Amino acid sequence: MTRTLADTIDVTGRQRPRRSVASVVGSTLLNLAALGGVVCIVLVILATCFNITLIMFKTGSMSPTIPTGSLALVREIPASEIRVGDVVTVDRPGQLPVTHRVTSVTDGGTGAPGTQHLITMQGDANLSEDPEPYRVDTVRIVLASVPGLAAVVIWFSNPWVLGGLTLACSVLVGWAFWPRSGRNDPPGGTSGRRSTAAKAPEAPNRRPARHAALRSTPVAVVLGTGLALGAAAAPAHAQPRVDVVSGEVVVLTSVGDPAAMQNLGPGRSTPWQVGIHTKPAATPGSIDVSMVGSGSSALGLVMEVDACSVRWTASGCDGTATHLFDEMPVPVDGVERAVLSMRSSEAWWVRFDVRMPAATPAADASVALTVVADGIGDDVSVSASPMTTLPRTGANVELAIWAAAGAVILGLVAAWVGALRQRSRLAKAGR
């Protein structure tokens, strides 16, 4: 349809400026970025207030219902709400979580009545149930899943990707707030003397730019907040690493965060725990557990050592706890030191809470800590990742958070400076 002159005239009689291709593309990208910020904010609120999080499927045991590479939305529920047929995620000490369909639910028989349940599960693609039942207090039930999204989330959760997107979005924010010369220039140019009649339209012509900036303000706020929270909530970097070392009789399970251990700083601490148990057919006897430290004393690392009858959680020990060592320097002399002695029928999780004192200067050095279990004719050892202040490979999530906030602020400051310059230019032209 042919556009007429009347199509470009608004109700006040002024001619509406045509939007350029750059303006349309920029506005679209800014709105898409703000939408991404809203999604990040919503996900953080869901995780904090409603225990709703995302999980990714690396195997096809739930195919075809949930194929490999799917992204699922899960919510934590108490064991009393589990029903046969639910697809739930169960955490397993020393192993990765498992997500299968519930085939039976019975009372666990331990703890407060109704708090623990014993469940059996089976993957939709598996021919048989899981080897053993699971005793659970809580599980995460799958609410919905989308195939193929896991790879996308992994890519976006990289802090370098978040940082790059944030810098690009900060440019969009600055563009949105930057005054448009076509809207603010007085009629007749920016230089020379103007008549009184020429000055009349100047005030109305400045309103659209001001109103556009006001409309962009919530977009910028949502964008900055969402990207900062999204960087903070990047899921792929918070999971501990689990290593299992199995001997003829004794099994050691190491749980720790290598990235945190390789990025220690003054006042920072990182826990490392080792589970010790024997195989079911082990001959009765005793096991001596010891530790060996080596490396440089320049870091001045100290640690406390405790043991728990079950795997340590973020809230502490949910079983029987025993304190082994008060705060002591991490040994670096290579001498073997006794930690505890246990029966082959027992299982213990020894936690080393390693900390760098605030007064310790950063040093390019490292410390290695090893746990050795000796007994019943077996000798097994496992080591933590080297503890050091050397910069770790990979990105820092905290840096991504500050980059997100800083980049958006820079965009707003640049736009503000541009507005001041535009206002000064208009004021000189109006003299």
Disulfide bonds with the S-S distance in Angstrom:
Cys308-Cys317 1.92
